[in-house]
């Protein structure tokens, strides 16, 4: 695994950027965008995570290890960048723009 990093944003803390492992981020982002619907009502984080795990490379996420943290990292970054949106009502549902 490389030591490349990528800066991610956080929808909850605007203006703050954090360096993370680029290989893990990119693998999760690609899987996340593959399973995330564009249509309303979107999908819950639990629904998304269940679909993500089989798509993740085992060398980066053995047995789905740390997938939950990385899914949240990607979610908040993509929300901050305006790629995905959160529904205004509970429960949390996400969808691509």
N, CA and C atoms as a LAMMPS dump frame, in Angstrom:
ITEM: TIMESTEP
0
ITEM: NUMBER OF ATOMS
291
ITEM: BOX BOUNDS ff ff ff
-5.0000000000000000e+02 5.0000000000000000e+02
-5.0000000000000000e+02 5.0000000000000000e+02
-5.0000000000000000e+02 5.0000000000000000e+02
ITEM: ATOMS id mol type element x y z
1 1 1 N 0.844 -1.171 0
2 1 2 C 0 0 0
3 1 3 C 0.897 1.243 0
4 2 1 N 0.494 2.207 -0.803
5 2 2 C 1.307 3.419 -0.897
6 2 3 C 1.044 4.338 0.293
7 3 1 N 1.884 5.31 0.406
8 3 2 C 1.753 6.3 1.478
9 3 3 C 1.172 7.615 0.943
10 4 1 N 0.57 7.556 -0.251
11 4 2 C -0.042 8.765 -0.813
12 4 3 C -1.176 9.242 0.098
13 5 1 N -1.323 10.536 0.192
14 5 2 C -2.441 11.079 0.955
15 5 3 C -3.268 11.995 0.066
16 6 1 N -4.476 12.21 0.493
17 6 2 C -5.402 13.105 -0.186
18 6 3 C -6.068 13.935 0.906
19 7 1 N -6.363 15.181 0.601
20 7 2 C -7.034 16.043 1.575
21 7 3 C -8.539 15.894 1.421
22 8 1 N -9.212 15.627 2.529
23 8 2 C -10.671 15.509 2.501
24 8 3 C -11.286 16.651 3.293
25 9 1 N -12.487 17.01 2.894
26 9 2 C -13.258 18.03 3.582
27 9 3 C -14.288 17.339 4.472
28 10 1 N -14.965 18.14 5.289
29 10 2 C -15.965 17.586 6.189
30 10 3 C -17.167 18.512 6.188
31 11 1 N -18.338 17.979 5.804
32 11 2 C -19.558 18.774 5.733
33 11 3 C -19.942 19.344 7.096
34 12 1 N -19.522 18.688 8.164
35 12 2 C -19.858 19.123 9.514
36 12 3 C -18.922 20.234 9.992
37 13 1 N -17.696 20.264 9.465
38 13 2 C -16.699 21.28 9.839
39 13 3 C -16.194 21.992 8.59
40 14 1 N -16.994 22.899 8.03
41 14 2 C -16.596 23.58 6.792
42 14 3 C -15.242 24.276 6.929
43 15 1 N -14.457 24.193 5.85
44 15 2 C -13.153 24.836 5.824
45 15 3 C -12.023 24.003 6.388
46 16 1 N -12.359 22.931 7.074
47 16 2 C -11.325 22.075 7.665
48 16 3 C -10.986 20.962 6.679
49 17 1 N -9.707 20.721 6.485
50 17 2 C -9.247 19.634 5.624
51 17 3 C -8.337 18.718 6.423
52 18 1 N -8.424 17.43 6.111
53 18 2 C -7.644 16.425 6.82
54 18 3 C -6.988 15.496 5.806
55 19 1 N -5.701 15.174 5.986
56 19 2 C -5.062 14.22 5.075
57 19 3 C -5.44 12.79 5.456
58 20 1 N -5.777 11.986 4.441
59 20 2 C -6.077 10.567 4.654
60 20 3 C -5.379 9.741 3.58
61 21 1 N -5.322 8.447 3.783
62 21 2 C -4.708 7.523 2.831
63 21 3 C -5.47 7.576 1.504
64 22 1 N -4.791 7.947 0.441
65 22 2 C -5.43 8.129 -0.861
66 22 3 C -5.954 6.823 -1.444
67 23 1 N -5.225 5.719 -1.283
68 23 2 C -5.671 4.449 -1.855
69 23 3 C -6.989 3.995 -1.234
70 24 1 N -7.075 4.08 0.09
71 24 2 C -8.306 3.67 0.77
72 24 3 C -9.454 4.624 0.439
73 25 1 N -9.158 5.918 0.431
74 25 2 C -10.195 6.895 0.111
75 25 3 C -10.752 6.644 -1.297
76 26 1 N -9.874 6.502 -2.273
77 26 2 C -10.315 6.335 -3.659
78 26 3 C -11.093 5.043 -3.857
79 27 1 N -10.653 3.967 -3.221
80 27 2 C -11.38 2.693 -3.333
81 27 3 C -12.775 2.824 -2.729
82 28 1 N -12.862 3.466 -1.559
83 28 2 C -14.156 3.643 -0.915
84 28 3 C -15.036 4.596 -1.713
85 29 1 N -14.469 5.69 -2.186
86 29 2 C -15.255 6.651 -2.972
87 29 3 C -15.841 5.998 -4.217
88 30 1 N -15.028 5.217 -4.917
89 30 2 C -15.512 4.566 -6.13
90 30 3 C -16.653 3.597 -5.814
91 31 1 N -16.499 2.81 -4.76
92 31 2 C -17.553 1.872 -4.363
93 31 3 C -18.789 2.641 -3.891
94 32 1 N -18.584 3.697 -3.122
95 32 2 C -19.681 4.489 -2.564
96 32 3 C -20.537 5.073 -3.685
97 33 1 N -19.89 5.671 -4.675
98 33 2 C -20.636 6.269 -5.782
99 33 3 C -21.308 5.211 -6.65
100 34 1 N -20.768 4.011 -6.652
101 34 2 C -21.365 2.92 -7.421
102 34 3 C -22.683 2.456 -6.794
103 35 1 N -22.753 2.431 -5.469
104 35 2 C -23.959 1.902 -4.805
105 35 3 C -24.961 2.99 -4.419
106 36 1 N -24.55 4.241 -4.381
107 36 2 C -25.436 5.318 -3.951
108 36 3 C -26.438 5.658 -5.052
109 37 1 N -27.743 5.658 -4.726
110 37 2 C -28.742 5.993 -5.747
111 37 3 C -28.79 7.493 -6.026
112 38 1 N -29.295 7.841 -7.202
113 38 2 C -29.518 9.24 -7.554
114 38 3 C -30.947 9.66 -7.24
115 39 1 N -31.847 8.691 -7.261
116 39 2 C -33.269 8.977 -7.085
117 39 3 C -33.649 9.094 -5.616
118 40 1 N -34.693 9.876 -5.372
119 40 2 C -35.274 9.952 -4.033
120 40 3 C -35.871 8.584 -3.707
121 41 1 N -35.904 8.105 -2.506
122 41 2 C -35.536 8.83 -1.305
123 41 3 C -34.067 8.687 -0.94
124 42 1 N -33.266 8.022 -1.773
125 42 2 C -31.863 7.79 -1.433
126 42 3 C -31.711 6.511 -0.637
127 43 1 N -30.631 6.388 0.101
128 43 2 C -30.353 5.187 0.89
129 43 3 C -29.811 5.601 2.248
130 44 1 N -30.08 4.769 3.243
131 44 2 C -29.547 5.037 4.582
132 44 3 C -28.08 4.627 4.63
133 45 1 N -27.319 5.167 5.572
134 45 2 C -25.922 4.749 5.699
135 45 3 C -25.778 3.234 5.892
136 46 1 N -26.686 2.603 6.63
137 46 2 C -26.61 1.152 6.838
138 46 3 C -26.831 0.401 5.527
139 47 1 N -27.779 0.859 4.708
140 47 2 C -28.022 0.233 3.407
141 47 3 C -26.813 0.385 2.503
142 48 1 N -26.216 1.561 2.537
143 48 2 C -25.036 1.823 1.708
144 48 3 C -23.884 0.916 2.137
145 49 1 N -23.631 0.861 3.435
146 49 2 C -22.502 0.059 3.929
147 49 3 C -22.665 -1.414 3.57
148 50 1 N -23.88 -1.939 3.652
149 50 2 C -24.121 -3.35 3.319
150 50 3 C -23.768 -3.641 1.863
151 51 1 N -24.018 -2.688 0.983
152 51 2 C -23.715 -2.878 -0.439
153 51 3 C -22.241 -2.615 -0.763
154 52 1 N -21.606 -1.782 0.053
155 52 2 C -20.208 -1.406 -0.188
156 52 3 C -19.225 -2.539 0.052
157 53 1 N -19.399 -3.204 1.171
158 53 2 C -18.395 -4.154 1.644
159 53 3 C -17.948 -5.155 0.58
160 54 1 N -18.869 -5.785 -0.175
161 54 2 C -18.398 -6.74 -1.183
162 54 3 C -17.593 -6.112 -2.324
163 55 1 N -17.709 -4.813 -2.512
164 55 2 C -17.01 -4.142 -3.614
165 55 3 C -15.602 -3.673 -3.245
166 56 1 N -15.277 -3.712 -1.965
167 56 2 C -13.997 -3.178 -1.509
168 56 3 C -12.849 -4.165 -1.709
169 57 1 N -11.678 -3.673 -2.117
170 57 2 C -10.521 -4.555 -2.284
171 57 3 C -10.079 -5.133 -0.936
172 58 1 N -9.886 -6.445 -0.915
173 58 2 C -9.509 -7.131 0.321
174 58 3 C -8.137 -6.708 0.838
175 59 1 N -7.24 -6.29 -0.054
176 59 2 C -5.918 -5.883 0.422
177 59 3 C -5.986 -4.58 1.214
178 60 1 N -6.994 -3.737 0.931
179 60 2 C -7.145 -2.479 1.654
180 60 3 C -8.119 -2.587 2.831
181 61 1 N -9.123 -3.437 2.67
182 61 2 C -10.172 -3.588 3.685
183 61 3 C -10.399 -5.069 3.98
184 62 1 N -9.426 -5.751 4.591
185 62 2 C -9.572 -7.19 4.837
186 62 3 C -10.801 -7.493 5.697
187 63 1 N -11.709 -8.293 5.122
188 63 2 C -12.926 -8.645 5.837
189 63 3 C -13.826 -7.453 6.123
190 64 1 N -13.667 -6.382 5.373
191 64 2 C -14.467 -5.179 5.597
192 64 3 C -13.95 -4.32 6.739
193 65 1 N -12.76 -4.643 7.235
194 65 2 C -12.165 -3.914 8.349
195 65 3 C -12.086 -2.41 8.057
196 66 1 N -12.511 -1.607 8.987
197 66 2 C -12.517 -0.144 8.964
198 66 3 C -13.429 0.455 7.886
199 67 1 N -14.231 -0.374 7.228
200 67 2 C -15.106 0.128 6.156
201 67 3 C -16.087 1.176 6.667
202 68 1 N -16.591 1.024 7.876
203 68 2 C -17.545 1.986 8.423
204 68 3 C -16.936 3.378 8.557
205 69 1 N -15.714 3.437 9.072
206 69 2 C -15.043 4.73 9.233
207 69 3 C -14.8 5.378 7.881
208 70 1 N -14.299 4.586 6.93
209 70 2 C -14.003 5.129 5.61
210 70 3 C -15.266 5.537 4.872
211 71 1 N -16.37 4.8 5.052
212 71 2 C -17.637 5.181 4.419
213 71 3 C -18.087 6.544 4.936
214 72 1 N -17.973 6.77 6.239
215 72 2 C -18.358 8.06 6.827
216 72 3 C -17.426 9.163 6.344
217 73 1 N -16.149 8.898 6.262
218 73 2 C -15.17 9.866 5.763
219 73 3 C -15.534 10.309 4.346
220 74 1 N -15.794 9.342 3.482
221 74 2 C -16.152 9.638 2.091
222 74 3 C -17.49 10.377 2.042
223 75 1 N -18.456 9.93 2.832
224 75 2 C -19.769 10.587 2.855
225 75 3 C -19.624 12.072 3.183
226 76 1 N -18.933 12.382 4.261
227 76 2 C -18.8 13.778 4.684
228 76 3 C -18.015 14.61 3.677
229 77 1 N -17.001 14.008 3.046
230 77 2 C -16.222 14.711 2.031
231 77 3 C -17.079 15.001 0.803
232 78 1 N -17.816 14 0.333
233 78 2 C -18.652 14.192 -0.856
234 78 3 C -19.8 15.159 -0.582
235 79 1 N -20.318 15.146 0.637
236 79 2 C -21.339 16.143 1.003
237 79 3 C -20.738 17.545 0.962
238 80 1 N -19.55 17.716 1.527
239 80 2 C -18.892 19.019 1.549
240 80 3 C -18.597 19.526 0.14
241 81 1 N -18.317 18.607 -0.773
242 81 2 C -17.99 18.974 -2.16
243 81 3 C -19.244 19.12 -3.026
244 82 1 N -20.43 18.821 -2.468
245 82 2 C -21.672 18.962 -3.225
246 82 3 C -21.923 17.861 -4.234
247 83 1 N -21.283 16.713 -4.044
248 83 2 C -21.471 15.575 -4.955
249 83 3 C -22.69 14.757 -4.534
250 84 1 N -22.927 14.683 -3.218
251 84 2 C -24.081 13.966 -2.692
252 84 3 C -24.832 14.898 -1.737
253 85 1 N -26.104 14.556 -1.481
254 85 2 C -26.919 15.349 -0.563
255 85 3 C -27.583 14.438 0.449
256 86 1 N -27.878 15.041 1.585
257 86 2 C -28.554 14.369 2.686
258 86 3 C -30.006 14.835 2.682
259 87 1 N -30.928 13.913 2.897
260 87 2 C -32.335 14.309 2.972
261 87 3 C -32.55 15.182 4.204
262 88 1 N -33.498 16.118 4.117
263 88 2 C -33.699 17.033 5.238
264 88 3 C -34.422 16.408 6.437
265 89 1 N -35.093 15.282 6.219
266 89 2 C -35.861 14.648 7.29
267 89 3 C -35.184 13.376 7.77
268 90 1 N -35.529 12.98 8.992
269 90 2 C -35.025 11.748 9.566
270 90 3 C -35.822 10.583 8.98
271 91 1 N -35.244 9.422 8.78
272 91 2 C -33.863 9.065 9.019
273 91 3 C -32.949 9.635 7.935
274 92 1 N -31.659 9.666 8.239
275 92 2 C -30.679 10.157 7.258
276 92 3 C -30.74 9.273 6.028
277 93 1 N -30.899 9.909 4.897
278 93 2 C -30.851 9.237 3.591
279 93 3 C -29.963 10.069 2.696
280 94 1 N -29.168 9.401 1.901
281 94 2 C -28.211 10.075 1.028
282 94 3 C -28.478 9.696 -0.411
283 95 1 N -28.155 10.623 -1.318
284 95 2 C -28.272 10.324 -2.745
285 95 3 C -27.293 11.194 -3.519
286 96 1 N -26.975 10.746 -4.733
287 96 2 C -26.105 11.522 -5.616
288 96 3 C -26.913 12.677 -6.202
289 97 1 N -26.225 13.764 -6.481
290 97 2 C -26.859 14.881 -7.179
291 97 3 C -26.874 14.633 -8.667
